[in-house]
Amino acid sequence: MTARCRARDLGLAPGLFRPGTHNAITDVAGVSVGHTTLIEGDAIRTGVTAILPHPGNPFADRVPAGLSVINGFGKLAGATQVAELGELETPIVLTNTLAVGRAVEALVDWTLARNPEAVSVNAVVGETNDGRLNDIHARGVTGAHVLDALDGATDGPVEEGCVGAGTGTMAFGFKGGIGTSSRVLPEALGAWTLGALVQANYGGVLTMDGIPVGRELGRWYLKEHTDRGDADGSVMVVIATDAPLSDRNLTRLATRAMAGLARTGAAFSDGSGDYALAFSTHPGVRRTAERRAHQAIVADWPNDRMSPLFVAAAEAVEEAVLNALTMATTVVGSDGRTGRRAKGEAIDLDALRAVLARHGRTA
């Protein structure tokens, strides 16, 4: 069996800017990621992924955030308050569609344990539907699993593929999962770092760094000119940066995530939820308790210097999706609607290498 590897190990390196040390969202200093992976019996193939914006108390020291939605077929808890106030007051949790309620309760518990004075908590929980490989009706995710992902979050390399909230997901007819990537701007453009993490569970016509991989491997949406819903499923994108951005410019940045998804061949279909959340970790824009109590002066990166960050966002999101696909392994589970056995086949890396070689790409 061919060992799984990241996209760059196959000769795929989208874009202009270089990645950070780990080529992950955790290259943005202070950001950490935790996974809880549930593979139980013949049917449970799901999990939880948590993204923490900094090591402190996110309810007390809030970060500005922006939200972008292309097709809103999804259950992003906390979305309206993020859009209204432009900030996060909890970590971001990703899981499956029918586990959102339990994840919200666990995230509220986690927050109240650190902030007993709170009387309102805007828990931010995103989801995609992993019911093709996971018995989603079994409701396998519990509050304890969410707390494990939160408490186990670390910086450094991020595990990818069939882990956490990506355990049961599919993408472009292949096994999907969790993927991440980052970009570092040169000194002349601010030297900012930007990282993206995706929960890839959507479809279309797979394109990898401009190469029509899905067509050459004979697997793509609408191949038979019938809509079987195989482009549905959704995608959650989380973008972090250390640039001092306002929530308005973070919303603009989140929107550029959709350019990265489009480059992968996303169909943005009727049954897909296509969401991106972006936040800034810069100390100069942190919404501390003191700043929230009085008039405050905060840093603000100017509009006319945003374009390089827009490019970096599209690049990082594109590569994060590619990493989710190349790092995923084949998973056999149970269709959540019928109970029948289902198989999510990982993209064949040997076949992929052959396609890339025909287009002049080698590792």
C-alpha positions in Angstrom: 0.0 0.0 0.0 1.3 3.4 -1.0 2.1 5.6 2.0 -0.1 8.7 2.2 1.6 12.0 1.9 0.9 15.7 1.6 0.3 17.5 -1.7 3.7 19.1 -1.9 5.3 15.7 -1.7 3.6 14.9 -5.0 4.7 18.0 -6.7 1.6 20.1 -6.0 2.4 23.6 -4.7 -0.4 26.0 -5.5 0.3 29.7 -5.6 3.0 32.3 -5.2 3.8 32.5 -1.5 5.8 30.1 0.6 4.2 28.0 3.4 5.1 28.4 7.1 7.2 25.9 9.1 4.4 23.3 9.5 2.4 24.4 6.4 -0.6 24.5 8.8 -3.0 26.8 10.5 -0.9 26.5 13.7 1.9 28.5 11.9 -0.1 31.5 13.1 1.4 31.9 16.6 -0.9 30.9 19.4 -3.4 28.9 17.3 -3.9 25.3 18.4 -5.9 22.3 17.0 -7.3 19.3 18.7 -9.1 16.2 17.3 -11.3 13.5 18.7 -11.6 10.6 16.2 -14.5 8.1 16.6 -14.2 4.7 14.8 -16.4 2.3 16.7 -17.8 -1.0 15.5 -19.0 -1.2 11.9 -20.9 2.0 11.8 -19.5 5.0 13.7 -17.1 7.0 11.6 -17.1 10.6 12.9 -15.4 13.0 15.3 -14.7 16.5 16.5 -12.1 19.1 15.6 -11.4 22.1 17.7 -9.6 25.3 16.8 -8.5 27.6 19.6 -7.4 31.2 18.6 -4.9 31.7 21.4 -3.7 30.0 24.7 -5.7 32.3 26.9 -9.3 32.7 27.8 -11.2 33.3 24.5 -14.3 34.6 26.3 -12.4 37.2 28.2 -9.9 38.1 25.4 -12.0 37.9 22.2 -10.6 38.0 18.7 -12.2 39.8 15.8 -13.7 37.6 13.2 -15.5 37.6 9.9 -17.9 35.1 8.2 -18.6 34.4 4.5 -21.3 32.1 3.1 -21.7 31.1 -0.5 -24.4 28.4 -0.2 -26.0 28.3 3.2 -27.2 24.7 3.4 -25.7 24.2 6.9 -26.0 24.5 10.6 -23.3 26.9 11.7 -24.3 27.7 15.3 -23.3 31.2 16.5 -23.1 32.6 12.9 -25.5 35.5 13.4 -23.7 36.9 16.4 -20.4 36.6 14.7 -21.8 38.5 11.7 -23.4 41.1 14.0 -20.5 41.7 16.5 -17.6 40.7 14.4 -15.9 38.6 17.1 -15.4 35.1 18.5 -15.9 34.5 22.2 -15.3 30.7 22.1 -13.1 28.3 20.2 -14.4 27.0 16.9 -15.7 23.4 17.0 -16.3 21.3 13.9 -18.3 18.0 13.9 -21.1 16.3 12.0 -24.6 17.7 11.3 -26.5 15.9 14.0 -23.9 16.5 16.7 -24.1 20.3 16.6 -26.4 20.5 19.6 -24.2 18.4 21.8 -21.2 20.3 20.7 -22.8 23.6 21.6 -23.7 22.3 25.1 -20.1 21.1 25.6 -18.6 24.3 24.4 -20.9 26.3 26.7 -19.8 24.0 29.6 -16.1 24.5 28.7 -16.6 28.3 28.6 -18.6 28.6 31.8 -16.0 26.6 33.7 -13.5 29.3 32.8 -16.0 32.2 33.1 -18.6 31.5 35.9 -19.8 35.1 35.6 -21.1 34.7 32.0 -24.8 34.7 31.4 -24.6 34.5 27.6 -22.2 32.4 25.5 -22.1 32.4 21.7 -20.7 28.9 21.0 -19.5 28.6 17.4 -20.0 25.1 16.0 -19.7 24.2 12.3 -20.6 20.9 10.6 -20.7 18.8 7.5 -22.8 15.7 7.0 -20.8 12.5 7.2 -23.9 10.3 6.8 -22.5 8.5 3.8 -19.9 6.6 5.9 -21.1 7.2 9.4 -24.3 6.0 11.1 -25.2 9.6 11.8 -28.5 8.7 13.5 -26.6 6.8 16.2 -25.4 10.2 17.5 -22.0 8.9 18.4 -20.5 12.3 19.4 -20.9 13.2 23.0 -20.0 16.2 25.0 -17.0 14.4 26.5 -15.6 13.9 23.0 -15.9 17.7 22.3 -14.1 18.5 25.6 -11.4 16.0 24.7 -10.8 17.8 21.4 -10.7 21.2 23.2 -8.5 20.1 26.0 -6.1 18.2 23.7 -5.5 21.0 21.3 -1.8 21.7 20.5 0.3 23.9 18.3 2.8 22.4 15.8 2.0 19.9 13.1 -1.7 19.1 12.6 -2.9 15.6 11.9 -4.8 15.5 8.6 -7.0 13.1 6.6 -9.5 10.8 8.3 -9.3 12.4 11.8 -11.6 14.4 14.0 -14.5 16.0 12.1 -13.1 14.6 8.8 -13.3 11.0 9.9 -16.4 10.2 7.8 -16.3 12.9 5.1 -16.1 12.5 1.3 -14.9 15.0 -1.3 -15.1 14.8 -5.1 -16.1 11.1 -4.9 -13.0 10.3 -2.9 -12.4 10.0 0.9 -12.2 13.5 2.2 -11.2 14.8 5.6 -9.3 17.5 7.5 -6.6 19.4 5.7 -4.5 22.5 6.5 -2.0 24.8 4.9 -0.3 28.2 5.5 1.3 31.1 3.8 3.9 33.7 4.9 4.0 37.0 3.2 7.4 38.6 2.4 8.7 41.5 4.5 7.7 44.1 2.0 4.1 42.9 2.2 3.9 42.9 5.9 5.5 39.5 6.8 2.1 38.3 8.1 1.3 34.6 8.4 -2.0 33.2 7.3 -3.2 29.6 7.9 -6.3 27.7 6.8 -8.0 24.5 8.0 -10.8 22.8 6.0 -13.3 20.1 6.8 -13.7 18.8 3.2 -17.0 17.1 2.4 -18.1 18.5 -0.9 -17.9 17.8 -4.6 -17.5 19.0 -8.1 -14.9 18.4 -10.8 -11.6 17.8 -8.9 -8.8 20.1 -10.0 -5.4 20.0 -8.2 -3.1 23.0 -8.8 -4.7 23.5 -12.2 -4.7 19.9 -13.3 -8.0 18.2 -14.2 -7.4 15.2 -11.9 -11.1 14.3 -11.5 -11.7 14.0 -15.2 -8.5 12.1 -15.9 -9.3 9.6 -13.1 -12.8 9.3 -14.5 -14.7 10.6 -11.4 -16.5 13.9 -11.4 -19.9 15.5 -10.6 -22.5 15.3 -13.4 -20.3 12.8 -15.4 -23.5 10.9 -16.3 -25.5 14.2 -16.6 -27.7 13.2 -13.7 -27.8 14.9 -10.3 -27.4 12.2 -7.7 -26.4 14.7 -5.1 -22.8 13.6 -5.2 -21.6 17.2 -5.0 -23.5 17.8 -1.8 -22.1 17.5 1.7 -20.6 20.9 2.6 -17.2 22.4 3.5 -16.1 24.4 6.6 -13.1 26.6 6.2 -11.3 28.3 9.2 -8.7 31.0 8.4 -6.4 32.5 11.0 -3.9 35.3 10.6 -1.6 37.4 12.7 -2.3 40.5 10.6 -4.1 43.3 12.5 -7.4 43.1 10.7 -10.8 44.6 11.5 -13.8 42.3 11.4 -14.8 44.0 8.2 -11.6 43.0 6.5 -11.7 39.6 8.0 -15.1 39.1 6.4 -13.5 40.2 3.1 -10.7 37.7 3.8 -13.1 34.9 4.5 -14.8 35.5 1.2 -11.5 34.9 -0.6 -11.6 31.4 0.8 -14.2 30.7 -1.8 -11.7 31.4 -4.6 -9.5 28.6 -3.1 -12.5 26.2 -3.1 -13.4 27.2 -6.7 -9.8 26.4 -7.8 -10.3 22.8 -6.5 -13.4 22.5 -8.8 -16.1 23.0 -6.2 -19.7 22.9 -7.5 -21.2 25.0 -4.7 -24.3 22.8 -5.2 -27.8 23.2 -3.8 -27.2 20.8 -0.9 -23.8 22.0 0.1 -23.0 24.4 2.9 -20.0 26.5 2.0 -18.8 28.5 5.0 -15.6 30.3 5.9 -14.7 31.9 9.2 -11.6 34.1 9.5 -10.1 35.6 12.7 -7.1 37.7 13.7 -4.7 36.9 16.6 -2.8 40.2 16.5 -2.6 41.7 20.1 -3.4 45.1 18.7 -6.9 44.0 17.7 -7.7 41.7 20.6 -11.0 42.6 22.2 -9.9 42.4 25.8 -12.2 43.1 28.7 -10.5 46.5 29.2 -11.0 47.5 25.6 -14.6 46.4 25.6 -15.3 48.6 28.7 -14.0 51.9 27.2 -13.2 53.7 24.0 -10.2 51.9 22.5 -7.6 52.6 19.8 -6.8 49.4 17.9 -4.5 48.6 15.0 -5.9 48.4 11.5 -4.2 47.1 8.5 -5.3 49.3 5.6 -7.6 48.3 2.8 -5.2 49.0 0.0 -2.7 46.5 1.5 -5.2 43.6 1.8 -4.7 42.1 -1.7 -1.6 40.0 -0.8 -3.6 38.5 2.1 -6.5 37.7 -0.2 -4.1 35.8 -2.5 -2.6 34.0 0.5 -6.1 32.9 1.7 -7.0 31.5 -1.7 -3.7 29.6 -1.9 -3.8 28.2 1.6 -7.4 27.0 1.3 -6.7 25.4 -2.0 -3.7 23.5 -0.7 -5.6 22.5 2.5 -8.2 20.7 0.5 -5.5 18.9 -1.5 -3.9 17.8 1.7 -7.2 16.5 3.0 -7.5 14.3 0.0 -4.0 13.0 -0.3 -3.7 12.3 3.4 -7.0 10.5 3.7 -7.2 6.8 3.8 -9.9 4.4 2.7 -12.8 4.1 5.2 -15.5 1.5 5.3 -18.5 2.4 7.3 -22.3 2.4 7.3 -24.6 4.7 5.3 -26.4 6.8 7.9 -29.7 6.7 6.0 -30.0 3.1 4.9 -27.6 1.2 7.3 -25.9 -0.5 4.3 -22.2 -0.8 4.2 -20.4 2.0 2.4 -16.9 2.6 1.3 -15.0 5.8 1.0 -12.0 5.1 -1.2 -9.0 7.3 -0.8 -7.6 8.8 -4.0 -5.1 6.4 -5.5 -1.8 8.2 -5.1 0.0 6.0 -7.7 -2.7 6.9 -10.3 -2.5 10.5 -9.2 1.3 10.5 -9.7 0.8 9.2 -13.2 -1.7 12.0 -14.0 0.7 14.6 -12.5 3.6 13.2 -14.5 1.6 13.6 -17.7 1.4 17.3 -16.9 5.0 17.6 -16.1 4.7 17.5 -12.3 6.9 15.4 -10.1 7.8 15.6 -6.4 
